[in-house]
Amino acid sequence: MGKVALSVFADEVFLPTAVAFAEKAALALGLAQAEALKLTLATEEVFLYLCREAASGREVQMSCRGGGYYVEEEFVFKARDFNMRAFNITASATFEGDSTQETGLLIASRTVDRFKFAESEEGLRLTLVKEKAYPSVVEIPVPAAVPLSEYTLRRPHPEELKVFVRMLAEYHDPQTVPERFRSPGKVVDMVACGEYQTAITADKLGHIGGGIIWRRDNIKLVECYGPYLMNQPEGSSMAAELMEHCVNAIARSGAVGLMDQYPGGQFPAEYFMPLGSLSFPAGDGSRRERMAYYRHLEEDLGNAVWSHPLLQEFLEREYRRTAFAREIRLVDDEGESGSPFSVLSAEFDWHQGSVKLRPIWWGRDAEETLAAHVRTLLGEKLIGIFFEMDLGHPWQTRFTPALFRTGFQPCLMLPYGGKGDLVVFQHTATE
Amino acid sequence: MKINLSKSADKAIVAVEGRLDTVSAPDFEHEVKHLISQGENRFVLDLSDLEYVSSAGLRCILVLAKEAKSQGGGISCCRLQGLVKQVFDVSGFSSMIPVFDSLEGALNAM
């Protein structure tokens, strides 16, 4: 944990300074040499692009922050032009002509785990995230889960948490457990840094019967995962008790709602409002639905959301059904200037065979960009292609016509899932 | 960055150690161009001890490959490790320059 910062001019004479800053900071903040080197490489490529193309001679604010299981590096700068199209997974490198600098950005985007791009009062803000490397589930036998007649709910110590994570992989379908909970060591770090919280049920001998994980998504929303039970009898009250434990823990947090997109097998649905479902093919050729649920923690005082007219009908239907008070503000293209290029980020869940696309930047090639992503992702044999639109950002709604034209349909509204409500689109080829 | 030179028949083996980045790429380019000026035109780049290559390093290898080709020769790379292998793959560079797992394979193929 911790944060270090550097203010430097985008001049190649300072390139070694910027690169050394990133490498030393990454190591000091907990990355191993191999991961620190990848963040260093990304830094060289981004800084060089700023020097030669986007912000030559201008001041760049760099910072590195440790997040326990990752290091986040941020560049803040005022750019003449910053073309992020190389950050698309569909981009290809070229070493000829004017596009050579974009090859550097492509390398940068592929050597980090996540990136964000946003406009702020200080200028453009590019954030790169590199996670620590963790072994996947190691060859340690998973304890057999036994039905527990007597148990207590408590926060697990790190070794118990690792056992719980191994049991998740053993006893639960990949569709119900996010990819980030596949590595025991990573989950321990995620909890230790305070980003996630957990509770388990265990008996006096230390047998684990189940557990739940939750995190504060933003100021208004807590997201939970599970409850996950391991070999407990049908009709057990354990899942409801775990959920109530989670609700009590967040009761005075100021959050407005609790959402669960990964309900376990004995989910206590009676305390929640169903939001809808996402569809995945099961191994036997049938389809499996994964429900999403929401529960109010405080009275919903209403909100305003931005929407393209094409999405209005879906939103009105969903807000009517779920009784959320929302003022829908319509946004449409009225001929104003915009970037020629759009950028999407892609978060893969290889265990589920799914990918979540998120808009980073809107551009006039949005339809072409989406179509290229779909072609590439279907070629990867992914069985679920999703797109998340944050209705708190009006520019994101400009993707709506391109989404419909490239085969996406809205299927889920997640209240307070981002800056505003989130709408999840699913590509029809994977519905 | 450190460069070690050796010969195998009519081929020059250039073993590059350390980092090939924006700062060191001009030195590497200068060294190999000097060899070309002395009549060498077939190069095997042994990258087993290269821990880091940026787009500036790739661009430099490409420039040298074109120059060697114009002299009737060429460049191949071998024994890529870790991050260097990843950078070659994600940039598509592996399909532009012949890449081999072993030094012997690179020497035999040239």
Interface residues (C-beta under 8 A of the other chain):
Chain A: E12 L15 P16 V19 A34 L37 K38 T40 L41 E44 E45 L48 S92 A93 F95 T100 Q101 T103 G104 L106 I107 R110 T111
Chain B: D21 T22 V23 E51 Y52 S54 S55 A56 L58 R59 L62 G82 L83 Q86 V87 V90 S91 G92 F93 M96
